[in-house]
Amino acid sequence: MKRYQTLHCHTKTSDGFLTHRQVLDICGENNIGVVAFTDHDSLPKDKVIKELLEDKFSPHIVGLFVDPFNRDLIKHCEMAQEARRERMSHMVKKLNGLGFNLIEEDCLKASKGEAVGRPHIVQAIKSKEENLELIEKLRKKMEQDADKNEELRIKYDLMMQRGESQYPYVLFLSDDSYIKGVYVDYLYRINLDDCVKLIRKAGGLAFFAHWFTEISKCDETSMEKLLREDRIDGAETVYGFYDDIKDEFMRQRAILQKIINRYHKLESGGADAHTEEQLKDFARDSWYAGLTIDMAEKILSSGKVDRKWSSL
């Protein structure tokens, strides 16, 4: 039986909630035979890498098949993680101003790792009953305002459709959220070309991740230009979950595959999982997960990466 693959997955090293070993165990139990660890600007500790190598499984960090001991990559990740902690501090102060009961230590406790991201901030917020009451108060206010604003109504209805897990992000913790001024953008960021250069110098390949989040800034023409000019090595053609907009996902996937094939680039993709349940949901959807079968093998067979960082 062919096994599923997820070449986009997170752990506690960044903003996920599972260890590398937990991810591997869950994947093994759910017919996911290949997993790439793609934590945000983060690398596992030497001890973790050695443990994984002893198990004949190599972590693939940020870019696929990179050398996790690469000095430039390590330096970049250290700077990025420090900036993430500073970013968290700024958002906590803004959330306090909004009325939330939250301190930095709550977020660090939720992260349990080296890096802290918005999912950890949300987890810390939701750990206190008074914060849940405030979220509900803000939701009701957004609902009332949506009656007078068609654009806001669309955003509100989509939030309700996707469930309570999305409330904090849509209400106040995104760059386009209902309440402005709480979200803080990344304080340390390198541009696309420098990022690709960093990944390639570390021996890896750079893939454009979940196009749907950037499609307004990078349309089909821009994506084709990136691939034609060899500024990226490929793109994810499977990303996230699309239960509510499957037709749009298939349209985007067809566009990406057409361009990728035209310029002889590579496909990647996966669940973009941060939790155990997300990995299991991915594996339960045999049609969707099935789209990832043989992705890693095709990347390896391209001859563009060193098999040292793969157990395949």
Secondary structure per residue as TSV (DSSP state, phi and psi in degrees):
chain	resnum	aa	ss	phi	psi
A	1	M	-	360.0	133.0
A	2	K	-	-66.7	141.7
A	3	R	-	-105.7	146.4
A	4	Y	E	-70.6	167.7
A	5	Q	E	-140.4	147.1
A	6	T	E	-135.1	106.9
A	7	L	E	-95.2	26.9
A	8	H	E	-153.6	104.2
A	9	C	E	-153.3	145.7
A	10	H	-	-117.8	154.5
A	11	T	-	-130.6	-174.7
A	12	K	T	-64.7	-14.1
A	13	T	T	-60.7	-29.3
A	14	S	T	-123.5	-111.1
A	15	D	T	-111.1	22.7
A	16	G	-	-87.4	-179.4
A	17	F	S	-123.8	11.2
A	18	L	S	-124.2	152.1
A	19	T	-	-79.7	167.3
A	20	H	H	-58.5	-42.7
A	21	R	H	-64.8	-40.7
A	22	Q	H	-62.4	-41.1
A	23	V	H	-59.2	-46.8
A	24	L	H	-62.9	-42.1
A	25	D	H	-64.1	-43.7
A	26	I	H	-65.6	-41.8
A	27	C	H	-62.0	-42.8
A	28	G	H	-61.2	-33.4
A	29	E	H	-81.7	-11.5
A	30	N	T	-125.1	27.8
A	31	N	T	62.5	27.4
A	32	I	E	-102.3	104.6
A	33	G	E	-89.2	-17.6
A	34	V	E	-134.2	130.6
A	35	V	E	-137.4	136.5
A	36	A	E	-112.5	131.1
A	37	F	E	-87.4	113.3
A	38	T	-	-122.2	57.4
A	39	D	-	-69.3	145.1
A	40	H	T	-63.8	112.8
A	41	D	T	48.2	36.4
A	42	S	-	-141.2	145.5
A	43	L	-	-124.0	147.9
A	44	P	-	-70.3	156.8
A	45	K	-	-63.9	155.9
A	46	D	H	-53.1	-40.6
A	47	K	H	-60.8	-42.0
A	48	V	H	-65.3	-44.1
A	49	I	H	-59.3	-45.5
A	50	K	H	-64.3	-38.7
A	51	E	H	-64.5	-40.6
A	52	L	H	-68.6	-39.1
A	53	L	H	-65.2	-36.3
A	54	E	H	-64.4	-27.8
A	55	D	T	-88.0	8.7
A	56	K	T	61.0	34.6
A	57	F	-	-131.6	126.8
A	58	S	-	-105.6	135.8
A	59	P	-	-76.7	140.0
A	60	H	-	-114.7	108.1
A	61	I	-	-106.4	126.0
A	62	V	S	64.6	-78.6
A	63	G	S	-88.4	160.7
A	64	L	B	-82.5	137.5
A	65	F	T	65.6	32.3
A	66	V	-	-81.3	160.7
A	67	D	-	-85.0	110.3
A	68	P	T	-71.4	-4.5
A	69	F	T	-99.2	2.3
A	70	N	-	-61.9	125.8
A	71	R	H	-64.1	-42.0
A	72	D	H	-64.5	-39.0
A	73	L	H	-67.1	-41.3
A	74	I	H	-62.4	-44.4
A	75	K	H	-61.7	-44.1
A	76	H	H	-58.7	-45.2
A	77	C	H	-66.2	-37.3
A	78	E	H	-63.1	-43.0
A	79	M	H	-66.3	-40.6
A	80	A	H	-66.9	-40.0
A	81	Q	H	-67.0	-39.1
A	82	E	H	-63.7	-40.2
A	83	A	H	-65.8	-34.6
A	84	R	H	-64.9	-38.9
A	85	R	H	-66.5	-39.7
A	86	E	H	-66.5	-40.3
A	87	R	H	-60.2	-44.9
A	88	M	H	-57.6	-42.2
A	89	S	H	-59.8	-42.9
A	90	H	H	-63.5	-42.7
A	91	M	H	-69.7	-34.7
A	92	V	H	-60.8	-43.4
A	93	K	H	-62.1	-40.9
A	94	K	H	-68.7	-36.0
A	95	L	H	-68.5	-36.0
A	96	N	H	-60.5	-40.8
A	97	G	H	-64.7	-24.9
A	98	L	H	-83.7	-11.3
A	99	G	T	111.6	2.0
A	100	F	-	-79.4	144.8
A	101	N	-	-91.1	100.8
A	102	L	-	-156.8	137.2
A	103	I	-	-127.6	162.7
A	104	E	H	-58.7	-37.4
A	105	E	H	-61.6	-30.6
A	106	D	H	-62.2	-42.5
A	107	C	H	-71.2	-40.4
A	108	L	H	-65.9	-37.4
A	109	K	H	-64.5	-38.8
A	110	A	H	-68.0	-33.4
A	111	S	H	-72.1	-39.7
A	112	K	-	56.7	11.3
A	113	G	S	-133.6	-163.4
A	114	E	S	-82.3	-27.5
A	115	A	-	-116.2	156.0
A	116	V	-	-130.9	133.2
A	117	G	-	-129.9	-176.4
A	118	R	H	-58.6	-39.2
A	119	P	H	-57.6	-33.9
A	120	H	H	-72.3	-37.3
A	121	I	H	-62.7	-43.0
A	122	V	H	-63.1	-44.1
A	123	Q	H	-59.9	-41.7
A	124	A	H	-65.6	-41.2
A	125	I	H	-60.4	-46.7
A	126	K	H	-73.0	-8.3
A	127	S	T	-77.1	-7.2
A	128	K	S	-122.9	129.7
A	129	E	H	-59.2	-40.4
A	130	E	H	-63.7	-28.6
A	131	N	H	-72.0	-36.9
A	132	L	H	-63.8	-37.8
A	133	E	H	-65.5	-37.8
A	134	L	H	-69.2	-39.0
A	135	I	H	-59.4	-44.2
A	136	E	H	-64.9	-37.1
A	137	K	H	-63.4	-42.1
A	138	L	H	-69.0	-35.7
A	139	R	H	-61.9	-44.1
A	140	K	H	-64.3	-37.9
A	141	K	H	-65.6	-41.0
A	142	M	H	-63.1	-39.0
A	143	E	H	-61.4	-42.8
A	144	Q	H	-65.0	-45.1
A	145	D	H	-66.5	-29.3
A	146	A	H	-66.9	-24.1
A	147	D	T	-66.3	-19.8
A	148	K	T	-108.1	0.0
A	149	N	-	-140.7	111.8
A	150	E	H	-63.5	-41.6
A	151	E	H	-63.8	-41.3
A	152	L	H	-67.6	-33.6
A	153	R	H	-62.7	-40.8
A	154	I	H	-62.8	-44.0
A	155	K	H	-65.7	-40.6
A	156	Y	H	-65.7	-46.4
A	157	D	H	-61.8	-38.8
A	158	L	H	-67.1	-38.8
A	159	M	H	-60.7	-45.1
A	160	M	H	-65.7	-36.1
A	161	Q	H	-65.2	-37.1
A	162	R	H	-84.9	-14.8
A	163	G	-	102.2	174.3
A	164	E	G	-61.4	-26.1
A	165	S	G	-61.9	-23.5
A	166	Q	G	-93.2	-9.0
A	167	Y	H	-53.3	-53.3
A	168	P	H	-59.8	-37.9
A	169	Y	H	-69.2	-44.0
A	170	V	H	-74.1	-35.2
A	171	L	H	-74.1	-44.3
A	172	F	T	-153.5	-4.0
A	173	L	S	-117.9	35.5
A	174	S	S	-138.8	164.2
A	175	D	T	-68.0	-20.8
A	176	D	T	-118.6	30.9
A	177	S	-	-71.9	167.1
A	178	Y	S	-59.6	-47.5
A	179	I	S	-98.4	119.7
A	180	K	T	-85.9	158.6
A	181	G	T	94.2	-4.3
A	182	V	S	-94.4	-45.6
A	183	Y	-	-63.7	137.2
A	184	V	-	-120.1	127.4
A	185	D	-	-70.5	167.5
A	186	Y	-	-59.4	134.0
A	187	L	S	-86.7	-15.9
A	188	Y	S	-134.2	123.2
A	189	R	-	-154.4	136.5
A	190	I	-	-106.2	153.4
A	191	N	-	-74.3	170.0
A	192	L	H	-55.6	-46.9
A	193	D	H	-66.1	-39.6
A	194	D	H	-67.4	-35.9
A	195	C	H	-64.9	-46.5
A	196	V	H	-62.5	-41.9
A	197	K	H	-59.8	-42.6
A	198	L	H	-61.9	-45.3
A	199	I	H	-64.6	-45.4
A	200	R	H	-67.1	-37.9
A	201	K	H	-65.6	-24.7
A	202	A	T	-88.3	10.0
A	203	G	T	85.8	7.5
A	204	G	-	-104.0	-175.5
A	205	L	B	-119.8	144.4
A	206	A	-	-106.6	124.7
A	207	F	E	-117.4	139.3
A	208	F	E	-73.5	119.3
A	209	A	-	-91.1	150.7
A	210	H	-	20.6	79.8
A	211	W	G	-53.6	-32.0
A	212	F	G	-59.5	-25.7
A	213	T	G	-78.6	-16.6
A	214	E	T	-122.6	5.7
A	215	I	T	-63.1	-26.4
A	216	S	T	-72.4	-23.6
A	217	K	T	-100.5	-22.6
A	218	C	S	-133.4	89.1
A	219	D	-	-78.9	-172.8
A	220	E	H	-58.8	-41.1
A	221	T	H	-63.6	-43.4
A	222	S	H	-66.9	-39.0
A	223	M	H	-63.8	-42.9
A	224	E	H	-62.3	-38.7
A	225	K	H	-63.1	-42.3
A	226	L	H	-60.5	-43.2
A	227	L	H	-73.3	-41.6
A	228	R	H	-62.8	-38.7
A	229	E	T	-86.8	6.1
A	230	D	T	60.5	33.4
A	231	R	S	-85.1	-16.4
A	232	I	S	-137.5	161.9
A	233	D	S	-95.8	-9.9
A	234	G	E	166.8	-166.0
A	235	A	E	-149.5	153.7
A	236	E	E	-72.6	127.1
A	237	T	E	-107.9	3.1
A	238	V	E	-135.2	125.7
A	239	Y	E	-158.4	131.4
A	240	G	S	63.1	-158.2
A	241	F	-	-123.4	137.0
A	242	Y	-	-126.3	39.9
A	243	D	S	-57.7	-37.1
A	244	D	S	-90.9	-18.1
A	245	I	-	-137.3	53.9
A	246	K	H	-61.3	-40.6
A	247	D	H	-61.6	-40.0
A	248	E	H	-68.2	-38.9
A	249	F	H	-60.1	-44.8
A	250	M	H	-65.6	-35.8
A	251	R	H	-64.5	-47.0
A	252	Q	H	-63.7	-41.2
A	253	R	H	-61.0	-42.5
A	254	A	H	-63.5	-40.9
A	255	I	H	-62.1	-47.9
A	256	L	H	-61.9	-45.8
A	257	Q	H	-63.2	-36.8
A	258	K	H	-63.2	-45.8
A	259	I	H	-70.1	-42.7
A	260	I	H	-58.6	-44.9
A	261	N	H	-66.9	-35.7
A	262	R	H	-61.5	-37.3
A	263	Y	T	-108.9	15.6
A	264	H	T	56.0	45.6
A	265	K	-	-99.7	-169.0
A	266	L	E	-121.8	153.7
A	267	E	E	-103.1	144.7
A	268	S	E	-139.2	-175.5
A	269	G	E	152.4	172.5
A	270	G	E	169.2	-169.3
A	271	A	-	-75.7	-16.6
A	272	D	-	52.5	41.8
A	273	A	B	-78.3	141.6
A	274	H	-	-118.4	-15.9
A	275	T	S	-133.7	167.3
A	276	E	H	-61.2	-44.1
A	277	E	H	-63.7	-36.6
A	278	Q	H	-66.3	-38.4
A	279	L	H	-64.2	-42.2
A	280	K	H	-68.0	-39.8
A	281	D	H	-60.7	-41.2
A	282	F	H	-59.5	-47.4
A	283	A	H	-68.6	-29.2
A	284	R	H	-69.4	-28.8
A	285	D	-	-87.5	85.2
A	286	S	H	-61.8	-32.5
A	287	W	H	-66.2	-49.9
A	288	Y	H	-69.0	-49.3
A	289	A	H	-63.2	-31.8
A	290	G	H	-62.8	-22.1
A	291	L	T	-66.5	-16.8
A	292	T	T	-93.0	-8.0
A	293	I	T	-57.9	130.8
A	294	D	T	74.2	8.2
A	295	M	H	-61.1	-51.0
A	296	A	H	-63.5	-39.6
A	297	E	H	-61.2	-39.3
A	298	K	H	-68.7	-36.7
A	299	I	H	-64.5	-44.7
A	300	L	H	-65.4	-38.9
A	301	S	H	-71.2	-11.9
A	302	S	T	-69.0	-18.8
A	303	G	T	76.4	12.3
A	304	K	-	-96.0	-3.7
A	305	V	S	-133.3	158.0
A	306	D	-	-86.1	127.0
A	307	R	G	-68.7	-4.3
A	308	K	G	-55.5	-35.8
A	309	W	G	-99.1	31.4
A	310	S	-	-142.4	146.8
A	311	S	-	-97.0	2.7
A	312	L	-	-76.7	360.0
